[in-house]
């Protein structure tokens, strides 16, 4: 089993607002906790939001009786309860529309893996040499992809790609978790903040995985997203159809990931 995290502040941010947490359960080391949060709020401490949520969920994981992880419906409910408590805490402390965070996490259980998502961080599974996105982004721009208007690799060029429709901490009506149950047939799980997925396509990430030693996969993905050179020019087929397009640049944001190999 390989369990690895990596985060990079990027080239332009003054503070890293991503926060990561991973652990095995103290009563059964085959039950695994994987959690990534990407804080928002800039000058008013999105890092506080992401740290608050990950630490609360980590404490919940470590303190829960092992029997909980045999009851997926109850696990979903209790996880949502923790998320709701964090949401209420952040709003009571900082006010509405002040700070918030995404959440993308997983519980690796005996026969299944439960993925939980709020916002536009992502979980992928890698199976049979293919990378497959498990979670769906809660964002305005992802709706364009879902309805077939654009390719997923083109989403990074839209000026609205930072507008998310769910998060923890901004408003009480935005923190509903999306749950995804997958079987444990995958070879690895990967979690990324948008500092990765705004710059690298699924095909590029898959290529890095296929060409890297297991111990270097996550390092190579983060390094590519932060330190690649060159310009990502807006494709002509988008210029001809859409306004409010932007040219993304490598290292533009905090860049974080989690890798779990069974």
SULSULTA-V839039 format. One record per helix or strand of 3 or more residues. SS is the DSSP state (helix for helix, strand for strand). FROM is the first residue (numbers start at 1). TO is the last residue. If there is no record, write none. Layout:
ss = (SS:SS)
from = (FROM:FROM)
to = (TO:TO)
This chain:
ss = (strand:strand:strand:helix:helix:helix:helix:strand:strand:strand:strand:helix:helix:strand:strand:helix:helix:helix:helix:strand)
from = (2:18:28:42:46:66:72:103:112:122:130:140:152:178:188:194:202:214:236:255)
to = (8:25:40:44:63:70:94:108:118:127:133:146:157:183:192:197:211:227:239:261)
